[in-house]
Amino acid sequence: MITNSTYDGLCYDTVQTARALAPSTPRLHFDEAWFAHARFHPLYAGRYGMAVGPDTFEGDGRPTVFATQSTHKLLAALSQSAMVHVKSAPRAPVDHHRFNEAFMMHGTTSAPYPVIASLDAATAMMDGPQGEWLVNEVITEAIRFRQTVVRTGRRIADAGDRLPWFFGVWQPDTVTDPADGTERLPPARAAGRVAAAMVTVTPPGIPVLMPGGALGATGGPVLRYLGALEAFDRAFPGLHSEAHGVTVDPDTGDYLIECVREGVQVT
Ligand SMILES: Cc1ncc(COP(=O)(O)O)c(C=O)c1O
């Protein structure tokens, strides 16, 4: 099961992913809860599950691919509506009748017809050239929004008449290849480093770090926040924070964050 895309918009080259995983699995499942729009714009060509087919992956090794999409999220359908897409491969064939029966075992017998009708409406909206047009409009708006955020931040910094703080946009300057080496460091030694894994603190369950993200300076928001959680855990043993992606040193109680080794950077 592969989450594609992630919450912050990282998406996979799905054909390459399928080639890499095919030797070890006959079936792949892409969780595309946030990616139902990908099929409709060339920006995402080859980046969504259903792009893995006989035309892009020749030979007997191709896995059967499932993609589940929350149509209600990034297309225009009612809440709770979703789709399961299946691209069956001879290696692990899917009998559609059986699949549907199995699916029904886990669903309600009182189907909400307005929800189902909204799936048809969402499909019709994306059919033909208007699908690409709609997604293109959203992408253009998103780029304009990012440019405005950056411009506003610069204007505030240049004016110099108030604290030089404003929202930023996430755009890593460099991309790192984790195969080149990572190490686990306590927050006190992680200043200036690049994260190699996601760190999500619950609540609120929103990532504070993504792979490739900068940890920032010692007094910066990320390291101060993680340092505060670490201090809390030490002060209140047994009530420790829920920090996914952080390893706790069993001897010292130090938080350890997966960082890219120094000097490893691929632009
Ligand atoms: C990655 C991911 N997968 C699956 C789901 C579940 O989606 P649904 O709302 O269609 O149940 C979510 C919901 O937020 C999600 O973020």
PDBQT file of the ligand as one rigid body, heavy atoms in Angstrom, charges set to zero:
ROOT
HETATM    1  C1  LIG A 301      -4.234   9.158   2.900  1.00  0.00    +0.000 C 
HETATM    2  C2  LIG A 301      -5.690   8.910   3.170  1.00  0.00    +0.000 A 
HETATM    3  N1  LIG A 301      -6.236   7.732   2.832  1.00  0.00    +0.000 NA
HETATM    4  C3  LIG A 301      -7.550   7.468   3.056  1.00  0.00    +0.000 A 
HETATM    5  C4  LIG A 301      -8.366   8.400   3.645  1.00  0.00    +0.000 A 
HETATM    6  C5  LIG A 301      -9.822   8.057   3.877  1.00  0.00    +0.000 C 
HETATM    7  O1  LIG A 301     -10.604   8.716   2.952  1.00  0.00    +0.000 OA
HETATM    8  P1  LIG A 301     -12.204   8.724   2.959  1.00  0.00    +0.000 P 
HETATM    9  O2  LIG A 301     -12.597  10.085   3.407  1.00  0.00    +0.000 OA
HETATM   10  O3  LIG A 301     -12.588   8.503   1.530  1.00  0.00    +0.000 OA
HETATM   11  O4  LIG A 301     -12.668   7.646   3.880  1.00  0.00    +0.000 OA
HETATM   12  C6  LIG A 301      -7.847   9.642   4.012  1.00  0.00    +0.000 A 
HETATM   13  C7  LIG A 301      -8.713  10.652   4.635  1.00  0.00    +0.000 C 
HETATM   14  O5  LIG A 301      -8.326  11.729   4.981  1.00  0.00    +0.000 OA
HETATM   15  C8  LIG A 301      -6.479   9.912   3.758  1.00  0.00    +0.000 A 
HETATM   16  O6  LIG A 301      -5.953  11.076   4.087  1.00  0.00    +0.000 OA
ENDROOT
TORSDOF 0
